[in-house]
């Protein structure tokens, strides 16, 4: 699940899954599929609301808001189709939906078209999403979330497990109730925004677009809706791809904290993580960041629970995972400023979701199936907020119906995924009659987004649907090396500089001065003037520092490493800058030195102070 967010069933239902085909439940699913085939599905075209590749058309699927209510009002579900121009175009397209719930899909149509050039690509939005009508945007909840983070909270040690204090939930509940009242005034029935209705939209879209069959692809939360769509529409389902699979048997909130801890253990950071929790609970850390709604600068105060939630959200991005061991170690040592990039990114994530849709789905299909009784740390803020909103909204619990499919199915998991761990996906895959599971080393959440091998595996699977065939690449290789303590010189300076490049001025002036000093020294040597050799050596030392530093930076393959540190060698290269400054002092204080010789001295002193005092503290 994406942002601060992500139907579960009992263990008995998990056992029933293995014998579902041929049972009365299967007959019921087939009956629904047949109904979908004969139902008159309607579409209407519209201009594409976001940048898309050429040969893309956009539209709305017109469907009932609630299929279980006669004469329910009609809503519009956004979709887009990118027609392949390949001479080897295949007749069966891929239909994709993003996770969340509440994450938009349209922005990925170009990416998917490049990944699967021989197929039409269809992206279908979730009902209630930003590219559907109505759009269940809920900024009031975001405002409530921000308000809770701005307020100091009691430490985790002083509160019972999973029992939130009023200061943690009151602003969220207030925002949620305001949002719900607005939806009611707009005649929106939130009971129609749940997983089984989203799955039925997918089936109806295939019928409306006239495809005989197609391939279903979901990631994270949408693996549930796509799997339900496959169960409803077996004749229209050629193959299924479930990336970062969220099995129906999993109680996501109850498992969230243990899953985060297990992923940290894989990275060798679990022990130091406990120290971080203790430190942040004893002394909540203050960070200045941007309000995601207003853009104004605000101060948030994070306890251990808050820090763990934000870190877990960030770990969904594969590019972030390698720096976690070094970051956790630094936070345990009190280097709290290194978390600033993660805090800033969390604010952006809050604005990326349609929270009304998110909570409508979660409050019916996920939250009611969790016990919220687990003890121990951390108590993730995601679960606290979602439980509070769902209690306030009081939507009915769904049936918790599970689903499976006989269609060839590829299930992918990332080794370092804390949200939908590969262990639960692998276990659930055994319930499928025609499935293959692949775990990708070094990858977090959303395999196809970050792994070239993952994309090749999906494309090869769709070409022949062989769940027992040879993979086109080895998913166990190519993982980036985790950044361990000592692998980088920890510093927040690169992130500060990325936000304000003017902070690089001392370096720019030093380099320019060294170049001028070197050239002036050469001229003095040619003209046999005094001090030429010292000036030349001073300038050369400064330029050597610049060259070696640039070379070491180009050797860092992961740009995200710069968010928390620099190559350790730069600290040693800095001695060249010190040598340049010392030589400049010698040149400036010799007999008959030019008054201009004091400029490199002052520049060098300022730069060395900046380098070791601010950049490499």
C-alpha positions as CSV (number, residue, x, y, z in Angstrom):
1,X,0.0,0.0,0.0
2,X,1.3,3.6,-0.9
3,X,1.5,6.9,1.3
4,X,0.4,6.5,5.0
5,X,-2.0,3.9,4.3
6,X,-2.5,0.2,2.7
7,X,-9.9,-7.7,2.8
8,X,-8.5,-9.9,5.2
9,X,-10.0,-13.3,6.1
10,X,-9.6,-15.9,8.8
11,X,-7.3,-19.0,8.6
12,X,-10.3,-21.1,7.8
13,X,-11.0,-19.1,4.7
14,X,-7.3,-19.6,3.7
15,X,-7.8,-23.3,3.7
16,X,-11.0,-23.0,1.6
17,X,-9.1,-21.1,-1.1
18,X,-7.2,-24.3,-2.0
19,X,-10.5,-26.1,-2.9
20,X,-12.4,-23.1,-4.2
21,X,-12.7,-24.2,-7.8
22,X,-15.7,-26.4,-8.3
23,X,-17.3,-25.3,-4.9
24,X,-20.5,-23.4,-4.6
25,X,-18.5,-20.2,-4.1
26,X,-16.8,-20.8,-7.4
27,X,-20.1,-21.3,-9.1
28,X,-21.2,-18.0,-7.6
29,X,-18.1,-16.3,-9.0
30,X,-18.8,-17.8,-12.4
31,X,-22.3,-16.6,-12.2
32,X,-21.2,-13.0,-11.5
33,X,-18.7,-13.3,-14.4
34,X,-21.5,-14.3,-16.8
35,X,-23.6,-11.4,-15.6
36,X,-20.7,-9.1,-16.4
37,X,-20.6,-10.5,-19.9
38,X,-24.2,-9.8,-20.6
39,X,-24.4,-6.4,-18.8
40,X,-24.4,-3.4,-21.0
41,X,-21.2,-1.6,-20.1
42,X,-20.9,2.0,-21.3
43,X,-17.9,4.3,-21.8
44,X,-17.5,7.9,-22.8
45,X,-14.3,9.6,-24.1
46,X,-12.6,12.6,-22.6
47,X,-9.4,14.5,-23.0
48,X,-6.5,12.9,-21.2
49,X,-6.1,14.8,-17.8
50,X,-2.3,14.3,-17.6
51,X,0.7,13.9,-19.9
52,X,0.5,10.6,-21.8
53,X,2.2,9.1,-24.8
54,X,0.8,9.5,-28.3
55,X,-1.7,6.9,-29.5
56,X,-3.4,7.2,-26.0
57,X,-7.1,7.7,-25.6
58,X,-8.8,8.4,-22.3
59,X,-12.3,8.0,-21.1
60,X,-14.7,7.1,-18.3
61,X,-16.4,3.8,-17.6
62,X,-20.0,4.4,-16.4
63,X,-20.9,2.1,-13.6
64,X,-23.3,1.9,-10.7
65,X,-22.0,3.4,-7.5
66,X,-23.4,0.3,-5.7
67,X,-24.1,-2.8,-7.7
68,X,-26.0,-4.3,-4.8
69,X,-28.6,-1.5,-4.8
70,X,-31.2,-1.3,-7.5
71,X,-31.1,2.0,-9.5
72,X,-28.0,3.2,-7.8
73,X,-26.6,6.4,-9.2
74,X,-24.0,6.3,-12.0
75,X,-20.4,7.2,-11.3
76,X,-17.4,7.5,-13.7
77,X,-14.2,5.4,-13.5
78,X,-11.3,6.9,-15.3
79,X,-9.2,4.8,-17.7
80,X,-6.7,5.2,-20.6
81,X,-5.6,3.0,-23.5
82,X,-2.3,3.3,-25.2
83,X,-2.4,1.4,-28.5
84,X,0.8,-0.4,-29.4
85,X,2.3,0.6,-32.8
86,X,4.7,-2.4,-32.9
87,X,4.5,-4.5,-36.0
88,X,4.4,-7.5,-33.7
89,X,1.5,-6.2,-31.7
90,X,-0.2,-8.9,-29.7
91,X,-4.0,-9.2,-29.4
92,X,-4.2,-9.4,-25.6
93,X,-3.4,-6.2,-23.8
94,X,-2.2,-5.6,-20.2
95,X,-4.6,-3.8,-17.8
96,X,-2.9,-2.2,-14.9
97,X,-4.1,-0.5,-11.7
98,X,-2.0,1.1,-9.0
99,X,-2.1,0.4,-5.3
100,X,-2.9,2.5,-2.3
101,X,-5.8,2.3,-2.1
102,X,-6.1,5.8,-3.6
103,X,-3.0,5.9,-5.8
104,X,-3.5,7.1,-9.4
105,X,-2.5,4.9,-12.3
106,X,-2.5,7.2,-15.4
107,X,1.1,8.5,-14.9
108,X,2.5,5.0,-15.4
109,X,1.0,4.3,-18.9
110,X,4.1,5.5,-20.7
111,X,6.4,3.5,-18.5
112,X,4.3,0.4,-19.0
113,X,4.2,0.9,-22.7
114,X,8.0,1.0,-22.9
115,X,8.1,-2.1,-20.7
116,X,5.6,-4.0,-22.9
117,X,5.9,-2.4,-26.4
118,X,4.1,-5.3,-28.2
119,X,0.9,-4.9,-26.3
120,X,-1.8,-2.4,-25.8
121,X,-1.6,-1.0,-22.3
122,X,-4.8,-0.1,-20.4
123,X,-4.7,1.7,-17.1
124,X,-7.8,1.7,-15.0
125,X,-8.2,4.2,-12.1
126,X,-9.9,3.2,-8.9
127,X,-13.4,4.5,-8.4
128,X,-13.2,7.6,-6.3
129,X,-9.7,8.4,-7.4
130,X,-8.5,11.7,-8.7
131,X,-9.1,10.8,-12.3
132,X,-12.5,9.4,-11.6
133,X,-15.8,11.1,-10.8
134,X,-16.6,11.7,-8.0
135,X,-13.1,12.2,-6.7
136,X,-12.9,11.4,-3.0
137,X,-10.2,13.8,-2.1
138,X,-10.0,14.5,1.7
139,X,-7.5,17.3,2.6
140,X,-9.2,17.6,6.0
141,X,-7.7,14.3,7.0
142,X,-4.2,15.4,5.8
143,X,-4.6,18.6,7.8
144,X,-5.5,16.5,10.9
145,X,-2.4,14.3,10.4
146,X,-0.2,17.3,10.1
147,X,-1.7,18.8,13.3
148,X,-1.0,15.7,15.3
149,X,2.7,15.7,14.2
150,X,3.0,19.3,15.2
151,X,1.9,18.6,18.7
152,X,4.2,17.1,21.4
153,X,3.0,13.6,22.4
154,X,3.5,11.4,25.4
155,X,6.3,8.9,25.2
156,X,5.6,5.4,24.1
157,X,6.7,4.0,27.4
158,X,3.8,5.8,29.2
159,X,0.9,4.5,27.1
160,X,-0.7,1.1,26.7
161,X,-0.1,-0.8,23.4
162,X,-2.3,0.3,20.6
163,X,-4.2,2.7,22.8
164,X,-3.8,6.2,21.3
165,X,-4.1,9.4,23.4
166,X,-6.6,12.1,22.4
167,X,-3.9,14.4,21.2
168,X,-2.9,11.9,18.6
169,X,-6.3,11.3,17.2
170,X,-8.6,14.2,17.9
171,X,-7.5,16.4,14.9
172,X,-7.6,13.3,12.6
173,X,-11.1,12.4,13.7
174,X,-12.3,16.0,13.3
175,X,-10.9,16.1,9.8
176,X,-12.4,12.8,8.9
177,X,-15.9,13.7,10.1
178,X,-15.8,17.0,8.2
179,X,-14.8,15.1,5.1
180,X,-17.5,12.5,5.6
181,X,-20.2,15.2,6.1
182,X,-19.1,16.8,2.8
183,X,-19.4,13.5,1.0
184,X,-22.8,13.0,2.4
185,X,-23.9,16.4,1.2
186,X,-22.7,15.5,-2.2
187,X,-24.8,12.3,-2.1
188,X,-21.7,10.1,-2.2
189,X,-22.4,6.6,-0.7
190,X,-19.0,5.5,0.7
191,X,-20.3,1.9,1.0
192,X,-19.8,1.7,-2.8
193,X,-16.1,2.3,-2.6
194,X,-14.6,-1.1,-1.7
195,X,-12.5,-3.8,-3.3
196,X,-15.2,-6.0,-4.8
197,X,-16.7,-3.0,-6.6
198,X,-13.3,-1.9,-7.8
199,X,-12.7,-5.5,-9.2
200,X,-16.1,-5.4,-10.9
201,X,-15.2,-2.2,-12.6
202,X,-12.2,-4.0,-14.2
203,X,-14.4,-6.7,-15.5
204,X,-16.9,-4.3,-16.9
205,X,-14.1,-2.3,-18.6
206,X,-12.9,-5.3,-20.6
207,X,-16.5,-5.9,-21.8
208,X,-16.9,-2.3,-22.7
209,X,-13.6,-2.0,-24.6
210,X,-14.4,-5.2,-26.5
211,X,-11.3,-7.3,-25.6
212,X,-11.9,-11.0,-25.7
213,X,-9.4,-11.5,-22.9
214,X,-6.5,-9.6,-21.4
215,X,-3.7,-9.8,-18.8
216,X,-4.3,-8.4,-15.3
217,X,-1.5,-6.6,-13.5
218,X,-1.7,-5.2,-10.0
219,X,0.8,-3.9,-7.4
220,X,0.4,-3.9,-3.6
221,X,-3.2,-3.2,-2.7
222,X,-4.4,-3.6,-6.3
223,X,-3.2,-7.2,-6.3
224,X,-6.4,-7.8,-4.3
225,X,-8.7,-6.1,-6.7
226,X,-7.0,-7.7,-9.7
227,X,-7.2,-11.1,-8.2
228,X,-10.9,-10.6,-7.5
229,X,-11.4,-9.5,-11.1
230,X,-9.7,-12.7,-12.3
231,X,-11.9,-14.8,-10.1
232,X,-15.0,-13.0,-11.4
233,X,-14.0,-13.1,-15.1
234,X,-12.1,-16.4,-15.7
235,X,-12.9,-16.5,-19.5
236,X,-11.6,-12.9,-19.9
237,X,-8.4,-13.5,-18.0
238,X,-5.4,-14.7,-19.9
239,X,-2.8,-14.3,-17.2
240,X,-2.3,-12.4,-13.9
241,X,0.7,-10.6,-12.5
242,X,0.7,-9.8,-8.8
243,X,3.6,-7.5,-7.9
244,X,4.2,-7.1,-4.1
245,X,1.3,-9.3,-3.4
246,X,-1.0,-8.5,-0.5
247,X,-2.8,-11.8,0.3
248,X,-6.3,-11.7,1.7
249,X,-5.2,-13.8,4.6
250,X,-2.8,-11.1,5.8
251,X,-4.0,-8.7,8.5
252,X,-1.9,-5.8,7.4
253,X,-2.1,-3.5,10.4
254,X,-1.4,-6.3,12.9
255,X,1.6,-7.4,10.9
256,X,3.0,-4.0,10.0
257,X,5.4,-3.4,12.9
258,X,6.7,-7.0,12.9
259,X,7.3,-6.8,9.2
260,X,9.2,-3.6,9.5
261,X,11.4,-5.1,12.2
262,X,12.0,-8.2,10.1
263,X,13.1,-6.1,7.2
264,X,15.5,-4.1,9.4
265,X,16.9,-7.4,10.7
266,X,17.6,-8.5,7.1
267,X,19.6,-5.3,6.8
268,X,21.4,-5.9,10.1
269,X,19.9,-2.7,11.6
270,X,17.3,-4.1,14.1
271,X,19.4,-3.7,17.3
272,X,20.3,-0.1,16.6
273,X,16.7,0.6,15.6
274,X,15.6,-0.2,19.1
275,X,18.1,2.4,20.3
276,X,16.7,4.9,17.9
277,X,13.1,4.3,19.3
278,X,14.3,4.8,22.8
279,X,16.2,8.0,21.9
280,X,13.2,9.6,20.0
281,X,10.8,8.6,22.8
282,X,12.9,10.2,25.5
283,X,13.5,13.3,23.4
284,X,11.1,13.8,20.5
285,X,13.0,15.4,17.6
286,X,11.9,18.6,16.0
287,X,12.1,19.1,12.2
288,X,11.2,22.1,10.1
289,X,9.5,21.0,7.0
290,X,6.8,22.1,4.5
291,X,3.1,21.8,5.1
292,X,1.8,19.6,2.2
293,X,-1.4,21.6,1.9
294,X,-0.3,25.2,2.4
295,X,3.4,25.0,1.5
296,X,4.2,27.0,4.7
297,X,7.1,26.1,6.9
298,X,6.0,24.2,10.0
299,X,7.8,22.4,12.9
300,X,6.8,18.7,13.5
301,X,7.9,16.7,16.6
302,X,8.5,13.0,16.1
303,X,8.4,10.3,18.7
304,X,9.9,6.9,18.2
305,X,6.5,5.7,16.8
306,X,6.4,8.6,14.3
307,X,10.0,8.0,13.3
308,X,9.4,4.3,12.7
309,X,6.3,5.0,10.6
310,X,8.2,7.6,8.4
311,X,11.2,5.3,8.0
312,X,8.9,2.3,7.1
313,X,7.2,4.4,4.5
314,X,10.5,5.5,3.0
315,X,11.7,1.9,2.8
316,X,9.1,1.1,0.3
317,X,11.3,2.8,-2.2
318,X,14.1,0.4,-3.4
319,X,16.5,3.3,-4.0
320,X,16.3,4.2,-0.3
321,X,16.8,0.8,1.2
322,X,20.7,0.5,0.9
323,X,21.3,3.6,3.1
324,X,19.1,2.3,5.9
325,X,21.8,0.5,8.0
326,X,24.1,3.6,8.0
327,X,21.1,5.9,8.6
328,X,19.8,3.9,11.6
329,X,23.2,3.7,13.1
330,X,23.7,7.5,12.8
331,X,20.2,8.1,14.3
332,X,21.1,5.9,17.3
333,X,24.2,8.0,17.8
334,X,22.1,11.2,17.9
335,X,22.6,12.4,14.4
336,X,18.9,13.3,14.1
337,X,19.4,15.9,11.4
338,X,20.1,13.1,8.9
339,X,16.4,12.2,9.0
340,X,15.4,15.5,7.4
341,X,15.2,14.2,3.8
342,X,12.9,11.4,4.9
343,X,10.7,13.9,6.9
344,X,10.4,16.2,3.8
345,X,9.5,13.2,1.6
346,X,6.8,12.1,4.0
347,X,5.0,15.4,3.6
348,X,5.0,15.0,-0.2
349,X,3.5,11.5,0.2
350,X,0.6,12.8,2.3
351,X,-0.4,15.0,-0.7
352,X,-0.2,12.1,-3.2
353,X,-3.2,10.1,-2.1
354,X,-6.9,10.4,-2.4
355,X,-7.6,9.8,1.3
356,X,-11.4,9.6,1.1
357,X,-11.1,6.6,-1.2
358,X,-8.3,5.2,0.9
359,X,-10.3,5.2,4.1
360,X,-13.5,4.0,2.4
361,X,-11.7,0.9,1.3
362,X,-9.6,0.4,4.4
363,X,-12.5,0.9,6.8
364,X,-14.6,-1.8,5.0
365,X,-12.0,-4.3,3.8
366,X,-9.0,-4.1,6.1
367,X,-9.3,-2.4,9.4
368,X,-12.2,-4.5,10.8
369,X,-10.2,-7.7,10.3
370,X,-7.3,-6.5,12.5
371,X,-7.1,-7.1,16.3
372,X,-4.8,-4.1,17.1
373,X,-3.7,-6.0,20.2
374,X,0.0,-6.5,19.5
375,X,2.4,-5.4,22.2
376,X,5.8,-4.0,21.8
377,X,7.4,-1.3,19.7
378,X,6.9,0.4,17.4
379,X,3.2,1.3,17.4
380,X,3.1,2.6,13.9
381,X,1.2,5.8,13.5
382,X,-0.5,4.6,10.3
383,X,-2.5,2.1,12.3
384,X,-3.4,4.5,15.0
385,X,-4.7,7.1,12.5
386,X,-6.6,4.6,10.3
387,X,-8.3,2.9,13.3
388,X,-9.4,6.3,14.5
389,X,-10.9,7.4,11.2
390,X,-12.6,4.1,10.7
391,X,-14.2,4.2,14.1
392,X,-15.5,7.7,13.3
393,X,-16.8,6.8,9.9
394,X,-18.5,3.6,11.1
395,X,-18.8,1.9,7.7
396,X,-20.0,-1.7,7.5
397,X,-17.4,-4.4,7.5
398,X,-17.2,-6.3,4.2
399,X,-17.7,-10.0,3.8
400,X,-14.0,-10.7,3.7
401,X,-14.4,-12.9,0.7
402,X,-11.2,-14.5,-0.6
403,X,-10.4,-15.1,-4.2
404,X,-8.1,-17.3,-6.4
405,X,-7.7,-18.0,-10.0
406,X,-6.7,-20.9,-12.3
407,X,-5.2,-18.5,-14.8
408,X,-1.3,-18.6,-15.1
409,X,-0.1,-16.3,-12.4
410,X,3.2,-14.6,-11.7
411,X,3.8,-13.4,-8.2
412,X,6.8,-11.1,-7.5
413,X,8.2,-10.0,-4.1
414,X,11.1,-7.7,-3.1
415,X,13.5,-9.1,-0.5
416,X,13.5,-5.9,1.5
417,X,9.8,-5.0,1.2
418,X,8.5,-4.1,4.7
419,X,5.0,-3.5,3.4
420,X,4.2,-6.8,1.6
421,X,7.0,-9.1,2.6
422,X,8.0,-11.8,0.2
423,X,7.5,-14.5,2.9
424,X,3.8,-14.0,3.1
425,X,3.4,-13.7,-0.7
426,X,5.4,-16.9,-1.2
427,X,3.3,-18.8,1.3
428,X,0.0,-17.5,-0.3
429,X,1.2,-18.5,-3.8
430,X,1.1,-22.1,-2.8
431,X,-2.7,-21.8,-2.7
432,X,-2.8,-21.2,-6.5
433,X,-3.0,-24.1,-8.9
434,X,-1.0,-22.4,-11.6
435,X,1.4,-19.8,-10.1
436,X,5.1,-19.1,-9.8
437,X,6.7,-16.9,-7.2
438,X,9.9,-15.0,-7.7
439,X,11.8,-13.0,-5.0
440,X,14.1,-10.2,-6.2
441,X,17.3,-9.5,-4.2
442,X,17.9,-5.9,-3.1
443,X,14.4,-4.8,-4.1
444,X,11.8,-3.2,-1.9
445,X,8.1,-2.5,-2.6
446,X,6.9,-2.5,-6.2
447,X,9.3,-4.8,-8.1
448,X,8.5,-3.7,-11.6
449,X,9.2,-0.1,-10.8
450,X,12.8,-0.6,-9.6
451,X,14.1,-3.8,-11.1
452,X,15.0,-4.3,-14.7
453,X,15.1,-8.1,-14.1
454,X,11.6,-7.8,-12.7
455,X,10.3,-6.1,-15.8
456,X,12.0,-8.6,-18.1
457,X,10.5,-11.4,-16.0
458,X,7.0,-10.0,-16.4
459,X,7.4,-9.5,-20.1
460,X,8.7,-13.0,-20.6
461,X,5.9,-14.5,-18.5
462,X,3.2,-12.7,-20.5
463,X,4.8,-13.9,-23.8
464,X,4.4,-17.6,-23.0
465,X,2.6,-17.8,-19.5
466,X,4.8,-20.7,-18.5
467,X,4.8,-20.7,-14.7
468,X,7.5,-23.4,-14.7
469,X,9.6,-22.0,-17.5
470,X,13.1,-20.6,-17.2
471,X,13.4,-17.0,-16.0
472,X,15.1,-14.5,-18.4
473,X,17.4,-13.3,-15.6
474,X,18.5,-14.3,-12.1
475,X,16.3,-12.4,-9.5
476,X,18.9,-13.2,-6.9
477,X,21.7,-11.2,-8.4
478,X,22.4,-7.5,-9.0
479,X,21.4,-6.3,-5.6
480,X,23.0,-3.0,-4.5
481,X,25.4,-3.3,-1.5
482,X,23.9,-1.9,1.7
483,X,25.6,1.1,3.0
484,X,27.1,0.2,6.4
485,X,28.3,2.5,9.1
486,X,31.7,3.8,8.0
487,X,31.0,3.4,4.3
488,X,30.2,7.1,4.1
489,X,31.1,10.2,5.9
490,X,27.8,11.0,7.5
491,X,26.6,14.6,6.9
492,X,23.4,16.4,6.1
493,X,25.3,19.1,4.1
494,X,24.6,17.5,0.6
495,X,20.8,17.6,1.2
496,X,21.0,21.2,2.5
497,X,23.0,22.1,-0.6
498,X,20.5,20.4,-2.9
499,X,17.8,22.7,-1.4
500,X,19.9,25.8,-1.6
501,X,22.8,25.5,-4.1
502,X,24.1,28.9,-3.0
503,X,25.6,27.1,-0.1
504,X,28.2,25.8,-2.5
505,X,29.6,29.3,-2.9
506,X,32.7,28.6,-0.7
507,X,33.7,25.7,-2.9
508,X,33.2,27.6,-6.1
509,X,35.2,30.6,-4.9
510,X,38.0,28.3,-3.7
511,X,38.2,26.4,-7.0
512,X,38.3,29.6,-9.0
513,X,40.9,31.1,-6.7
514,X,43.1,28.0,-6.9
515,X,42.9,28.1,-10.7
516,X,43.9,31.7,-10.9
517,X,46.6,31.1,-8.3
518,X,48.0,28.2,-10.4
519,X,48.1,30.2,-13.6
520,X,49.6,33.3,-11.8
521,X,52.3,31.1,-10.4
522,X,53.2,29.7,-13.8
523,X,53.4,33.2,-15.2
524,X,55.7,34.1,-12.3
525,X,57.9,31.1,-13.0
526,X,58.2,32.0,-16.7
527,X,59.0,35.6,-15.9
528,X,61.4,34.5,-13.1
529,X,59.6,36.5,-10.4
530,X,59.7,35.6,-6.8
531,X,57.1,33.3,-5.2
532,X,56.1,31.7,-8.4
533,X,56.9,28.1,-7.3
534,X,54.9,28.5,-4.0
535,X,51.9,30.0,-5.8
536,X,52.0,27.3,-8.4
537,X,52.1,24.5,-5.7
538,X,49.3,26.2,-3.7
539,X,47.0,26.4,-6.8
540,X,47.9,22.9,-7.8
541,X,47.0,21.5,-4.4
542,X,43.7,23.2,-4.5
543,X,42.9,21.9,-8.0
544,X,44.1,18.4,-7.0
545,X,41.6,18.5,-4.2
546,X,38.8,19.5,-6.6
547,X,39.7,16.8,-9.1
548,X,40.0,13.9,-6.6
549,X,36.8,15.0,-4.9
550,X,34.9,15.1,-8.2
551,X,36.3,11.7,-9.1
552,X,35.2,10.1,-5.8
553,X,31.7,11.6,-6.2
554,X,31.2,10.1,-9.6
555,X,32.1,6.7,-8.2
556,X,28.9,6.7,-6.0
557,X,26.3,4.9,-8.0
558,X,23.3,5.6,-5.7
559,X,22.4,9.3,-5.7
560,X,20.3,8.8,-2.5
561,X,23.5,8.1,-0.6
562,X,24.2,11.8,-0.9
563,X,21.2,12.5,1.3
564,X,23.1,11.2,4.3
565,X,26.8,11.3,3.5
566,X,29.8,11.6,1.3
567,X,32.7,9.3,0.4
568,X,35.0,9.1,3.4
569,X,38.0,9.8,1.1
570,X,36.9,13.4,0.8
571,X,38.0,14.1,4.4
572,X,41.5,13.0,3.4
573,X,41.4,14.9,0.1
574,X,40.6,17.9,2.3
575,X,44.2,17.9,3.5
576,X,45.2,19.1,0.0
577,X,43.0,22.1,0.6
578,X,44.7,22.6,4.0
579,X,48.1,22.3,2.2
580,X,47.0,24.8,-0.4
581,X,46.0,27.3,2.3
582,X,49.3,26.9,4.2
583,X,51.3,27.4,0.9
584,X,49.2,30.5,0.2
585,X,50.1,31.8,3.7
586,X,53.8,31.3,2.9
587,X,53.4,33.1,-0.4
588,X,51.5,36.0,1.1
589,X,54.0,36.6,4.0
590,X,57.2,36.4,2.0
591,X,59.3,39.6,1.4
592,X,57.9,41.8,-1.3
593,X,54.7,39.8,-1.6
594,X,51.9,41.4,-3.6
595,X,48.9,42.6,-1.7
596,X,46.7,40.3,-3.9
597,X,48.4,37.3,-2.3
598,X,46.2,37.7,0.7
599,X,43.1,36.7,-1.3
600,X,44.0,33.0,-1.6
601,X,44.8,33.0,2.1
602,X,41.4,34.3,3.1
603,X,39.6,32.1,0.6
604,X,41.5,29.0,1.8
605,X,40.8,29.7,5.5
606,X,37.1,30.2,4.8
607,X,36.9,27.1,2.6
608,X,38.7,24.8,5.1
609,X,36.5,26.0,7.9
610,X,33.4,25.4,5.8
611,X,34.6,22.0,4.7
612,X,35.4,20.6,8.1
613,X,33.0,22.6,10.1
614,X,29.8,22.4,8.0
615,X,30.2,19.8,5.3
616,X,32.3,17.2,7.2
617,X,31.6,17.9,10.8
